[in-house]
């Protein structure tokens, strides 16, 4: 059962990524924020959670094993909803990153908001 759920989630995430990239060739921060800011749109919220998780997992997968992580989440204190709200607040204070790629901006946000101690 768990494997089928993982496969289903992965397939949905990949399709969402393609749709997001196709509609937003730059995959800009502004485009991501526009999608993520409506808490009543469950599909958009799920996409935002998946996109953020994908960016973080890509960061982990591509980081050199000898390199110390710059991002440390305390999962017990931060739900994905709280992290998204913190990102949206951070974005309001940092609109200069609107034209940058969303993934790059998310890594910047994660590094500044959840640094390793």
ABEGO torsion letter per residue (X at the ends): XAAAAAAAAAAAAAAAAAAAAAABAAGBAAAAAAAAABAABAAAAAAAAAAAAAAAAAAAAABBAABBBABBBBAAABBAAAAAAAAAAAAAABAAAAABBAAAAAAAAAAAABBBX
